[in-house]
Amino acid sequence: MIGPRVLEAALRLGEVPAYLYDLPALDEHVKSVRAALGDVELYYAVKANPDPELLRVLAAYVDGFEVSSAGEHAHVTALFQDLPVALGGPGKTDAELRLPHHRLHVESPNELRRLLATGLEADVLLRLNPGLPVEGAALTMSGPFGMDEDGIAECLPMFGDRVRLRGLHAHLASGLEAPQLLELARALLAHPYEEVNLGGGMAVSYVTPHTRFDWAAYGAGLAEHARGRRLRIEPGRALTVYCGHYVTRVVDVKRVRGEAYAVVLGGTHHLRTPATKGHDQPFTIVPTGGGPGVADEPVTFVGQLCTPKDVLARKVVTTVRVGDTVVFGMAGAYAWNISHHDFLMHPKPAFHHLRA
Ligand SMILES: Cc1ncc(COP(=O)(O)O)c(C=O)c1O
C-alpha cells in the first residue's frame, strides 16, 4: 500500500518510532485539490496537523488558514504574515476575540455581544447549526456548535460599520462524500448570504487508502451552486492525512489464548487516530526482523501502553516477526497532535520530512 520511496526512507530513519511526512506527495495532492476548486476559496483547518513544514507546502496553494485557538493563531501568524486567518472555535476567550483576523466565526449571540464590547473592528461569519439530517457521517457537529436560526436572528440587529456581518459559516460533519456535501451546500446556500464558508469534513477512507474524495465533482457542483457568491471551504483531514506515516518496530510477537499479537514500539499515545475512530490503521510491514513470528494469520497490533485500548490494528491477516519494521500510513491528520503523548512517559517520536 505504501510506495517504495517512503518505505526506503522509512528504513533509513534510524531511531523509531518516528513520523515521516512525504512533502512532495502533499504538494501534488493539494495542487490537484486547488485545481479542482476553481473560484472556491480553500482554507486549511490547522487543527488537522499544524506541522510547520506541512503548512509551508500548503501555503503555496491555500487562500488562508482556519485556526481555532490563540495557540493556533500565534503559530500560523508567526509563520505567515500575509496569509488570511479565519478564527473559529467554541468558547472563545475575550483575548481570542481581540485577535486580528480576516474572518471571525461567531458561535453565539453572547459571543457576539462580547465581541462588540471589545470596541474593535471585526468581520464576522455567523456559524449556523442548521439541524439538517447528515446521513453516514463519521462525526456530526450538531449539539453545541454554532447557533440555530433563532440565534442567527438574534445576532442580525447587532451588526454595524464596526462589527460587520460578512456571511455564514457551517461545518456540519466529518467524513462526507461529494454528493452529500453538495446536498448540504445546496441547503445552506438557500440562505441569502453573499459569502458562505461551507467548512470541511471531506471523506477519507482508512479501509481503502487509495480512494480519494471526489474533488472534481465537488468543485464543479459548488461552481453551479455559487451563483456569484463567495464560497470558501476549510478541510483538514482530507488534505494532510495521506502524507503522514508512523514508522515503528515490532518488539514482541506472542500468542495469548490463541490470538496472535505484535507489540510495537510506541502506540496510540503517538498515533491516537485508530483508537478515536475505531478503525485499523493501514500499514505495510518491511521484513527487517527475522526473529520469532507468525505467518499468514490474523494479528492484532498493539503498542507499549498499559491499557487494552492501545490497539493500532485488529486481527489483520499478515506475516510478522520480531524486529520487523511497520509503516503505518494515513497518519498525517489528527494523529500525533491529538494523542496523549505523556501517558507512561515513553520517548517521543522523531519527525522527518521527505523532500524529494
Ligand atoms: C469548524 C471546523 N472546520 C473545519 C474542520 C476540519 O474538518 P476535517 O478535518 O474533517 O476536514 C473542523 C474539524 O473539526 C472544524 O471543527
The ligand as an SDF file (V2000), in Angstrom:
LIG
                    3D

 16 16  0  0  0  0  0  0  0  0999 V2000
  -15.0350   24.3630   12.2590 C   0  0  0  0  0  0  0  0  0  0  0  0
  -14.2490   23.2850   11.6150 C   0  0  0  0  0  0  0  0  0  0  0  0
  -13.7960   23.4770   10.3600 N   0  0  0  0  0  0  0  0  0  0  0  0
  -13.0680   22.5380    9.7170 C   0  0  0  0  0  0  0  0  0  0  0  0
  -12.7660   21.3370   10.3290 C   0  0  0  0  0  0  0  0  0  0  0  0
  -11.9490   20.3320    9.5810 C   0  0  0  0  0  0  0  0  0  0  0  0
  -12.6380   19.1500    9.3920 O   0  0  0  0  0  0  0  0  0  0  0  0
  -11.9810   17.9560    8.5550 P   0  0  0  0  0  0  0  0  0  0  0  0
  -10.6280   17.7490    9.1020 O   0  0  0  0  0  0  0  0  0  0  0  0
  -12.9030   16.8090    8.7910 O   0  0  0  0  0  0  0  0  0  0  0  0
  -11.9560   18.3920    7.1230 O   0  0  0  0  0  0  0  0  0  0  0  0
  -13.2320   21.0850   11.6350 C   0  0  0  0  0  0  0  0  0  0  0  0
  -12.9420   19.8240   12.3170 C   0  0  0  0  0  0  0  0  0  0  0  0
  -13.3890   19.5400   13.4040 O   0  0  0  0  0  0  0  0  0  0  0  0
  -13.9980   22.0900   12.2960 C   0  0  0  0  0  0  0  0  0  0  0  0
  -14.4410   21.9130   13.5340 O   0  0  0  0  0  0  0  0  0  0  0  0
  1  2  1  0
  2  3  1  0
  2 15  2  0
  3  4  2  0
  4  5  1  0
  5  6  1  0
  5 12  2  0
  6  7  1  0
  7  8  1  0
  8  9  2  0
  8 10  1  0
  8 11  1  0
 12 13  1  0
 12 15  1  0
 13 14  2  0
 15 16  1  0
M  END
$$$$
